[in-house]
Amino acid sequence: MKKILNMLMAAGLAVWGASCSSDLDYEPGGVTPVKALLLPADNWYVELQSASSATETFSWEPALAADGQLPHYEVVFLAQPDGEIVYRYDAGSKTSVAVPHKELNLAAKAAGIDAGASGDFYWSVVSSRGVTTAPVEATPRCISVKRLFGFDVIPSTLYLTGEATEVGDDLSLAMQFQSTGEDVGEFTAIMRLEAGKTYSMYETTDASSRHFTIEEGELREFGADVKPATSLASVDKTGIYRVYVDFNTRSTIVEEVTRLAFYQRDDVGNAVELTYQGLGVWKLENHTTTEGDNRYGFLANISGATSYQEKWSSVNYNNNSAPTTGTSLDWWEIYMNKDITADGWWGYTFKWIDSEWAEKKVVTIEVHMDHTQNFFYHTVTYVK
């Protein structure tokens, strides 16, 4: 009886294997091609955005693998529908993927579309399993895009230098920008700049690294899109400036910080000005705090194309618990927030260390808008 059962099982497996081979039309270990694309539609138009949240959904019908496991997919891009693959995006084992606009921007570049220009290229999907990769079989679809105007190669670091700066034109002393904003390639530096003198930016403190300037409000690279005769950037008035640049869009914002003040939640009308110490640091020394609410923040007056106030405050909308002496420094991280009156001034506020503040109401505060950490922050010393 046992012998008969074994024979029947072997015969069943043989039939199953023959059936799979016949249905899928490939050798064991292979994978079928993706035969149909679903989204986006042919001739789809996309104006690419720099935000990390900007994506485009691609989907397709599934392939089949001989071993019964899920195939692996790549969205592939071509300059011409019958051309070579110029760019690939790993889609994993699902039949749908959200491709970031920044990846589409790189694919469009690989297809020969210039930065800031509009053009067409093509996409399809290939499947693979193990070492076997199926060919492109689904007819490539056209996708039309307007590329980002930004730089194709975005620096990971940036330094502010020049005669207008507090450190002069010695590149070894240059101030490092802080990486800010939602996306890689957004940088902010705050420093006093002297009117009539020039400043610029380097990728590193090596003079042979890429060199950038601001021309007519646009970020430009020397040796690439800036003529040698182009002058370096400057300001018309000596002051403390916030220099913001975005390599994704080449946009820049240079604004003066005319005042930075400290306030307590229940005494906003009596905000106290901090004194600028240099190199992006402000200080309020031996300040007697107000009894009552333990929440506080900072108000910055900004002057540029328009004048307005910002709340330099916590990255957290609601700090339910006060910090302790063991809380890590990033709790005091400063976020530049234009919503200055959030929920009656308590939103995004910091709190004193209650155990310290209960005993010592006089404090010294330093605001660090520099690069001594990988974030802007402030410190509080409880004096007496």
N, C-alpha and C positions, 0 to 999 in steps of 0.2 A: 504493500500500500504506500509506504513512504517513498519507494522508488518511483511509483506512478505519479505522486504529487510533485516530486522534483522535476520529472519530465514535463509535466504540465506547466509548471512555473517557468522553466527554461523556454518552452515554446511560446508562452505569453510574452516574455521579455523580448524574444526575437521579433514577434509580430509588432509589439509596441515600437521597437527601434526602427523597424522597416517603415511603419506608418509615419513616424516623426520625420524620417529622412525623405519620404515621399512628399509630405505636406510642406516642408520648409525648403526643400530643394537645395540642400547644402550638405557638406561632409560634417561628421561629428567634430565639435570644437569650433565650428563656424558661427556666423551671425548673419541674419538677413539685413539688407540695406533698409534704411528709412525710405518708405515709398511715397509718403504724402506729407506736405507741410500744412499747418492749420493757421497759425497766427505768427506775425501780422500778415495782412492781406498783401497781395502783389501791388507794387507801386505805392507802398505806405510812406507817408512823409513825416519826418520827425525833426523838430528844431531842438538840437541837443542842449541840455542844461548842465551846469557845473555841479549842482547839488548832489550829494551822495545818495539822496533819496530818489533821484530821477532815474527811472528804469523803463525798459520796454520788454513786454512779455513775448517770448517766442515759444511756440508749441508745435507738436508734430505727432503723427501716428507712431505707435510703438514698433520696434523691431523685435525679432525673436532669436534667442541664442540656443544652440544645440544642447547645451548642458542644462537647460531649464532655468538658468539664473537670469537676473536682469541685465540687459546690455548696458554699456556705458555710451554716453552721447557727447558730441561736441557740436556746437553751432559753428559753422564754418562760413567764411566770407571770401568773396571773389571779386576781382575788378570787373570781370566780364562773365556772363552766364556760363560760358564754355571754357573759362580760363582756369588758371591754377588757384589753389587756396592760398590767400595772402594773410589770413588771420584766423585764429581759433579761440573759442570760448568754451571752457569745460562746463558741461551741463549736468554732470553726475549721472544718476540712473533714472531720473524722472523724465517724463516726456513734455515738460514745460519748465522754463527758467526765466527769471527776470534779469535781463542783461543791463548793467549800469550804463548810463549814457556815456560815461567816461571811457568804457570799453568800446562802445560803438564809435566814439571819437577816434580811438586808436585804430580800429578796423578801417574807418573811412580814410585815415591817413595812409594806412598800408595799401589801400586801393587807389591812392594817388590824388585824393581830394585835399586841397590846401586848407590851412587853418583859416577859419572864418568864412570859407566859401561853401557853396551848395553844390551837391552832386549826387550821382547815383552809384550804387554798387549792389552786390547780390549776396544772398544768404541761402544756405541749405543746412542739412544736418547729416552727420555721419555717425554710424554705430560701430561699436567694437566689443570684443569679448576676448580677454586674454591677449594673445599676440595678434589676433585676427581683427582687421579693420575693414569694414565694408566700404565700397566706393560710394561716391555721391550719385544717388539715383533719383531722388526727388528733384524735380525741375527747380533750379534756383529761382527765388523770387527777388524782384527789385525792391530796394529800400532807398528812399531819397532822404538825405539829411542836410541840414545846415550845420557845419562843424563849429565847435567851440573856437573862439578867437584866441584862446590861451596858448601857453607854451606846451609843446609836445613832451618835453622833458622838464619836469617840475623839481626844483631843488628841495632837499630835505632840511637844509639850514640856510640862513641868510644873515648878513651882517651889515650894520649901518656905519658908515665912515665918511670922512671928508672934513674940510676946514670949518664947515658950519657947525659941526658936532662938538660936544663937550670933550671928546677925546682927540680931536684933530684928525689929520689924514694918515696917522700911523695905523695901518691895517691890523697890526698885532693887538691893538687896543680897542678895536671896533666893538660896538655893542651888538650882541646877538639878538635877533628878533625872536619873539615868542610865537610859536605856532598857535594860531587862534582860529575861531570859526568852526564850521561843521566839516570842512573839507581839507584834505591835504593840499598844501600850496597857498594857504591863507596865513599871512604873517602880520604881526603888529609890533612896533617898537615905539617907546615913549622917551623923549630926550629933549633937552634944550637945544634949539637951533638958532644960530646967529644970522641976522639979516644980511644980505649982500654977499654971503659966502655960499659955497656949494657943498652938496652931500650926494652920496650915491650908495649902492649896495653891492656886496660881493657874495657869492655862494659860500665861500669859506674865507678864512684869513690868509689864504695863499693868493698872492696878487695875480697868479696865472689862472685862477678860477673864473667862472663866468661873472661878468660885471654888468650891472643894471642901473638904469636911471628912470626918472619920471619926465615924460615930455608931453605937454598939453593934457595932463591928467591920465596919461596912459603909461603903463609899465613897458619899458623897452630894454633890449639887450644890446650892449656894445658889441660890435663885430658881427652882429647878425642883422638886426633891422634898424640900427641907429648909425647914422653917418658919423665919421670921426669928428666932424666940425660941430656936431650937436653939443650944446652946453649942458653941464650937469644941473641937477635940480637945485632950487634955492627957495627961501621964503622972504617975504617983504618986510616982516616984522620979527624982531627977536622975541622968542618966547619958548614955552614948553609945548612940544608938538607930539601928536600921535600920528605915526606914519603907518598906514594900513595898505597892504598890497595883496592882490589875488592873482596868482599865476594861472589860474584856470580861465580867467576872463581878461587878464591884463589890466584890470581896473585898479585904481588907487584912490585913497582918501587921505588927505593931509589936513588935520584940524588942530587948532591950538587949545590946550587945556588951560583955561585962564584962572581956574580956582578949584581947589579940592577941599571939601569941608567934611567934618565928622558930625553926625547927629545921633541922638537917642530917640527911640520910638515916641516917647511922650513929651519930647522937647525939640521937635523938628525946627521950630521957629528960631531956636538959638544955636544953629549949627556953627561949629567952630572951625576956622580955616587951619589947614595943615601947612607947614613950611616945606618948600621944595629943597631937598638936600643935594640933588644932582644924580645923574645916571638913573633916572626913573624912580627915585625914592623920595617919599614925603614923610614928614614926622610931626607928631603932636606930642609935646613933652610936658609931663607933670600936669595933666589935665584932671581937674576935679569933676567927677561924673555926677549925674543927677540921680537922686534916689527914685525908686519906682521900677518901671518896666526895664527888664534886662536886655532888651533888643536894641540893636544899633546898626548903622550903615554909614555909607559915604556918598556925598553928592559932588559930582564933577560938572563944572560949567565948561561947555564945549563951544568953540567959535570956528566956523568954517563958512560954507556957502550960506548956512543959517546958524543961529545961535540957539542952543538948547541945553537942558540939563540931563545928565545920566545918573542913575543910581549905581555906584560901584558896590556890589553887594554879593551875597552868597549865591552859589550856583543852585542851591536848593530853595524851592519856593517856601517850604515850611520846615524849619529846623525844630522839630518837636522837643528834642532834648538838648540841654546845654552841654557844651564840651567839658571835658575834665582835663586835669594836668597831663593825662596820658593820651589824649586825643592827638592823632597824627596831624601834621601841618596842613595837609590838603583840605582839612575842614575849614580853614581860613582862606581858601581860594577865593579870589575876587573875579566876579563876572560883571562885564560892562552891560548894563541893562537900561533900556530907555523907558521901561515901565516903572517910573519913579514913585507912583502913588499906589502900588498894588495893595489892595485891601487895607486902605488907611495907613499906609506906610509900614505895615508889619511884614508884608510879603518880601521874601528874599533877604531878610535881615539876619545878622549874626547875633550871638548871645555871649555874655560874659561867662567866664568860669565861675560858677556861683560860689564855690568854696573859697576862691580867692577874693572875689568881689565883696563877699560878706564881711571880710576883714579889712580890705584895702580899696578905698573909693577913688584914689588918685592913680591914674594910669599914664603910661607912655605908649604911643601907638606909632608903628612904622608901616607905611604902605609901600610894597615892593612891586612896581610895574617894570621889572627888569627880568633878567634871565638867570637869577641865582637858583631858581627852581624851574621845573618844566611847566609852571603855571604862575600867574599873577597871584599875590597873596598879601596878607598883613600879619603883623605880630602885635601882641598886647603884653606889656610888662606891668604888673601890679606893684606900684611903688610904695604907697603908705595909706 
